[in-house]
């Protein structure tokens, strides 16, 4: 029997803890047998959440006996993991144990150094903070989960269930995983990634900088044909200087910034209007509906139609 150890620490997020317990605990083989044994492990006999206390049956020594370890996320402001927790995870990794994290559990896993040089994800709200704290990890804020083989990470909340179902499918095949998905009343695979849930904020730029009025002008004129030459002229610079300054102050190129701004405008219009996709493509400044659909799906992860059906709000 495959042992799954769910690691919970103080200020654990109950949803992140319950997801693997339920997903793996309820999985059944065609003959009715349970393929997984689930153990809840911690560094102390009792763990506090923000709403209740939890008695933990197994200690860190149980991690050495696990085939899979799931690191549950902790609430913002939780203390850093104790050295013995990180040592236990490193020892398990050295023994070949599969280790996965759910949501902010990626912060705990990354603190071990095991994710250095690898791709990882976490809740999109925490992605920038994660990238700053762990610069050796390539953060992917636009996906539901990342599989590096031995180490896996998932985005927030429901994405943890996506990851658990993915691991069940990898372990036992699609039929067993599909049955587990039916028990959870969720699809075995969801379309798109967590990018579809992200409110794509304008890339930051220092207030009072030379670029601030240029970026404001772009936002007001997204429906027009905007060229690099026109932007550089508006900023009073050569194209080369403008491109260099732009990357220095925003971390991206003028073209990428413009495309993101157009996608943000399209998201807003899809949510708040009944306009046809063709009209929204023009309002957001895309050259054609086809170019709009391709770019939108590449950035957001789903088609404009799928996005509207998920996030449509009544127009004011």
URFEN-V921121 format. One record per pair of residues at least 12 apart in sequence whose C-alpha atoms are under 8 Angstrom apart, sorted by the first residue. I is the first residue (numbers start at 1). J is the second residue. D is the distance in whole Angstrom. If there is no record, write none. Layout:
i=I j=J d=D
i=I j=J d=D
This chain:
i=1 j=34 d=8
i=1 j=35 d=6
i=1 j=36 d=6
i=1 j=37 d=7
i=2 j=35 d=6
i=2 j=36 d=5
i=2 j=37 d=6
i=2 j=66 d=8
i=2 j=67 d=6
i=2 j=68 d=8
i=3 j=36 d=6
i=3 j=37 d=5
i=3 j=38 d=6
i=3 j=39 d=7
i=3 j=65 d=8
i=3 j=66 d=5
i=3 j=67 d=5
i=3 j=68 d=6
i=4 j=24 d=8
i=4 j=36 d=7
i=4 j=37 d=6
i=4 j=38 d=5
i=4 j=39 d=6
i=4 j=66 d=6
i=4 j=67 d=6
i=4 j=68 d=5
i=4 j=69 d=6
i=4 j=70 d=7
i=5 j=38 d=6
i=5 j=39 d=5
i=5 j=40 d=6
i=5 j=41 d=6
i=5 j=62 d=7
i=5 j=63 d=6
i=5 j=66 d=6
i=5 j=67 d=8
i=5 j=68 d=6
i=5 j=69 d=5
i=5 j=70 d=6
i=6 j=20 d=7
i=6 j=21 d=7
i=6 j=38 d=7
i=6 j=39 d=6
i=6 j=40 d=5
i=6 j=41 d=6
i=6 j=69 d=6
i=6 j=70 d=5
i=6 j=71 d=6
i=6 j=72 d=7
i=7 j=40 d=6
i=7 j=41 d=5
i=7 j=42 d=6
i=7 j=69 d=7
i=7 j=70 d=6
i=7 j=71 d=5
i=7 j=72 d=6
i=8 j=40 d=7
i=8 j=41 d=6
i=8 j=42 d=5
i=8 j=47 d=7
i=8 j=71 d=7
i=8 j=72 d=6
i=8 j=73 d=8
i=9 j=42 d=6
i=9 j=43 d=7
i=9 j=47 d=6
i=9 j=48 d=8
i=9 j=72 d=8
i=9 j=74 d=7
i=9 j=81 d=8
i=10 j=47 d=5
i=10 j=48 d=5
i=10 j=49 d=6
i=10 j=74 d=7
i=10 j=78 d=7
i=10 j=79 d=8
i=11 j=47 d=7
i=11 j=48 d=6
i=11 j=49 d=4
i=11 j=50 d=6
i=11 j=74 d=5
i=11 j=75 d=6
i=11 j=78 d=6
i=12 j=47 d=8
i=12 j=48 d=7
i=12 j=49 d=5
i=12 j=50 d=8
i=12 j=72 d=7
i=12 j=73 d=6
i=12 j=74 d=4
i=12 j=75 d=6
i=13 j=49 d=7
i=13 j=50 d=8
i=13 j=72 d=7
i=13 j=73 d=6
i=13 j=74 d=5
i=13 j=75 d=6
i=14 j=49 d=7
i=15 j=157 d=7
i=16 j=72 d=5
i=16 j=73 d=6
i=16 j=102 d=6
i=16 j=103 d=7
i=16 j=157 d=7
i=16 j=160 d=7
i=17 j=72 d=5
i=17 j=73 d=8
i=19 j=160 d=7
i=19 j=161 d=6
i=20 j=70 d=7
i=20 j=160 d=8
i=20 j=161 d=7
i=20 j=164 d=6
i=21 j=38 d=6
i=23 j=161 d=7
i=23 j=164 d=6
i=23 j=165 d=7
i=23 j=180 d=7
i=23 j=184 d=8
i=24 j=36 d=6
i=24 j=37 d=8
i=24 j=38 d=7
i=24 j=164 d=7
i=24 j=168 d=8
i=25 j=37 d=7
i=25 j=38 d=6
i=26 j=180 d=7
i=26 j=183 d=8
i=27 j=176 d=7
i=27 j=177 d=8
i=27 j=179 d=8
i=27 j=180 d=5
i=28 j=176 d=7
i=28 j=179 d=8
i=28 j=180 d=7
i=29 j=176 d=6
i=30 j=176 d=7
i=39 j=57 d=8
i=39 j=58 d=7
i=40 j=56 d=6
i=40 j=57 d=6
i=40 j=58 d=6
i=41 j=56 d=6
i=41 j=57 d=7
i=41 j=58 d=5
i=41 j=59 d=5
i=41 j=60 d=6
i=41 j=62 d=7
i=41 j=63 d=7
i=42 j=56 d=6
i=42 j=58 d=7
i=42 j=59 d=5
i=42 j=60 d=6
i=43 j=59 d=6
i=43 j=60 d=6
i=43 j=84 d=8
i=43 j=85 d=7
i=44 j=56 d=7
i=44 j=59 d=7
i=45 j=57 d=7
i=45 j=58 d=8
i=45 j=59 d=7
i=60 j=85 d=7
i=60 j=88 d=7
i=61 j=88 d=8
i=63 j=88 d=7
i=63 j=89 d=7
i=63 j=92 d=7
i=64 j=88 d=8
i=64 j=91 d=7
i=64 j=92 d=6
i=66 j=97 d=7
i=67 j=97 d=5
i=67 j=98 d=6
i=68 j=97 d=6
i=68 j=98 d=5
i=68 j=99 d=6
i=68 j=100 d=8
i=69 j=97 d=7
i=69 j=98 d=6
i=69 j=99 d=5
i=69 j=100 d=6
i=70 j=99 d=6
i=70 j=100 d=5
i=70 j=101 d=5
i=70 j=102 d=7
i=71 j=99 d=7
i=71 j=100 d=6
i=71 j=101 d=5
i=71 j=102 d=6
i=71 j=105 d=5
i=71 j=106 d=8
i=71 j=108 d=7
i=71 j=109 d=7
i=72 j=101 d=6
i=72 j=102 d=5
i=72 j=103 d=7
i=72 j=104 d=7
i=72 j=105 d=5
i=73 j=101 d=7
i=73 j=102 d=6
i=73 j=103 d=5
i=73 j=104 d=4
i=73 j=105 d=4
i=73 j=106 d=7
i=73 j=108 d=8
i=74 j=104 d=6
i=74 j=105 d=6
i=75 j=104 d=8
i=80 j=108 d=8
i=81 j=108 d=7
i=86 j=108 d=8
i=86 j=109 d=8
i=86 j=111 d=7
i=86 j=112 d=5
i=87 j=112 d=8
i=89 j=109 d=8
i=89 j=112 d=7
i=90 j=112 d=7
i=90 j=114 d=7
i=96 j=150 d=7
i=97 j=150 d=7
i=98 j=149 d=8
i=98 j=150 d=5
i=98 j=151 d=6
i=99 j=150 d=6
i=99 j=151 d=5
i=99 j=152 d=6
i=100 j=151 d=6
i=100 j=152 d=4
i=100 j=153 d=5
i=100 j=154 d=8
i=101 j=152 d=6
i=101 j=153 d=5
i=101 j=154 d=6
i=102 j=122 d=7
i=102 j=153 d=6
i=102 j=154 d=5
i=102 j=155 d=7
i=102 j=156 d=7
i=102 j=157 d=8
i=102 j=159 d=8
i=102 j=160 d=5
i=103 j=121 d=8
i=103 j=122 d=5
i=103 j=123 d=5
i=103 j=153 d=8
i=103 j=154 d=6
i=103 j=155 d=5
i=103 j=156 d=4
i=103 j=157 d=7
i=103 j=159 d=8
i=103 j=160 d=7
i=104 j=122 d=6
i=104 j=123 d=7
i=104 j=126 d=8
i=104 j=155 d=8
i=104 j=156 d=7
i=105 j=122 d=8
i=106 j=120 d=8
i=106 j=121 d=7
i=106 j=122 d=6
i=106 j=153 d=6
i=106 j=154 d=8
i=107 j=130 d=7
i=110 j=134 d=7
i=110 j=137 d=8
i=111 j=134 d=8
i=115 j=136 d=8
i=115 j=137 d=6
i=115 j=151 d=8
i=116 j=134 d=8
i=116 j=136 d=5
i=116 j=137 d=5
i=117 j=136 d=6
i=117 j=137 d=5
i=117 j=138 d=7
i=118 j=136 d=8
i=118 j=137 d=6
i=118 j=138 d=6
i=118 j=148 d=7
i=119 j=137 d=6
i=119 j=138 d=5
i=119 j=139 d=6
i=119 j=140 d=7
i=119 j=146 d=7
i=119 j=148 d=7
i=120 j=137 d=7
i=120 j=138 d=6
i=120 j=139 d=5
i=120 j=140 d=6
i=120 j=145 d=8
i=120 j=146 d=6
i=120 j=152 d=7
i=120 j=153 d=6
i=120 j=154 d=8
i=121 j=139 d=6
i=121 j=140 d=5
i=121 j=141 d=6
i=121 j=143 d=7
i=121 j=144 d=8
i=121 j=145 d=6
i=121 j=146 d=6
i=121 j=153 d=6
i=121 j=154 d=6
i=121 j=155 d=6
i=122 j=140 d=8
i=122 j=141 d=7
i=122 j=153 d=7
i=122 j=154 d=6
i=122 j=155 d=4
i=122 j=156 d=6
i=123 j=141 d=7
i=123 j=154 d=8
i=123 j=155 d=4
i=123 j=156 d=4
i=123 j=157 d=8
i=124 j=141 d=5
i=124 j=142 d=7
i=124 j=155 d=7
i=124 j=156 d=7
i=124 j=194 d=7
i=124 j=195 d=8
i=124 j=198 d=7
i=127 j=139 d=7
i=127 j=140 d=8
i=127 j=141 d=6
i=141 j=155 d=8
i=141 j=194 d=7
i=141 j=195 d=7
i=142 j=193 d=6
i=142 j=194 d=5
i=142 j=195 d=4
i=142 j=196 d=8
i=142 j=300 d=8
i=142 j=301 d=8
i=143 j=155 d=7
i=143 j=192 d=8
i=143 j=193 d=4
i=143 j=194 d=5
i=143 j=195 d=7
i=144 j=159 d=5
i=144 j=162 d=7
i=144 j=163 d=8
i=144 j=193 d=5
i=144 j=194 d=5
i=145 j=159 d=7
i=145 j=160 d=8
i=145 j=162 d=8
i=145 j=163 d=6
i=155 j=194 d=7
i=162 j=188 d=7
i=162 j=189 d=7
i=162 j=190 d=8
i=165 j=177 d=6
i=165 j=180 d=7
i=165 j=181 d=7
i=165 j=188 d=7
i=166 j=188 d=8
i=191 j=301 d=8
i=191 j=302 d=7
i=192 j=300 d=7
i=192 j=301 d=4
i=192 j=302 d=5
i=193 j=300 d=7
i=193 j=301 d=5
i=193 j=302 d=8
i=194 j=301 d=8
i=195 j=299 d=7
i=195 j=300 d=5
i=195 j=301 d=6
i=196 j=300 d=5
i=196 j=301 d=6
i=196 j=302 d=7
i=196 j=307 d=7
i=199 j=264 d=8
i=200 j=260 d=8
i=200 j=264 d=6
i=201 j=264 d=8
i=202 j=261 d=7
i=203 j=250 d=6
i=203 j=251 d=8
i=203 j=257 d=7
i=204 j=249 d=8
i=204 j=250 d=6
i=205 j=249 d=6
i=205 j=250 d=6
i=206 j=249 d=7
i=210 j=235 d=7
i=211 j=235 d=7
i=211 j=246 d=7
i=214 j=231 d=7
i=214 j=234 d=7
i=214 j=235 d=6
i=218 j=258 d=7
i=219 j=261 d=7
i=222 j=261 d=8
i=222 j=262 d=6
i=222 j=283 d=7
i=222 j=284 d=6
i=222 j=285 d=5
i=223 j=282 d=6
i=223 j=283 d=5
i=223 j=284 d=5
i=223 j=285 d=4
i=223 j=286 d=8
i=224 j=285 d=6
i=225 j=285 d=7
i=228 j=254 d=7
i=228 j=255 d=8
i=260 j=299 d=8
i=262 j=284 d=5
i=262 j=285 d=7
i=262 j=286 d=8
i=263 j=284 d=7
i=263 j=295 d=8
i=263 j=296 d=6
i=263 j=299 d=8
i=265 j=284 d=6
i=266 j=280 d=6
i=266 j=281 d=7
i=266 j=283 d=8
i=266 j=284 d=6
i=267 j=307 d=8
i=270 j=304 d=7
i=270 j=307 d=8
i=270 j=308 d=5
i=270 j=312 d=7
i=271 j=308 d=6
i=271 j=311 d=6
i=271 j=312 d=4
i=271 j=313 d=5
i=271 j=314 d=8
i=271 j=315 d=8
i=272 j=312 d=7
i=272 j=313 d=5
i=272 j=314 d=6
i=272 j=315 d=5
i=272 j=316 d=7
i=273 j=314 d=8
i=273 j=315 d=5
i=274 j=315 d=8
i=277 j=289 d=7
i=277 j=304 d=7
i=277 j=305 d=8
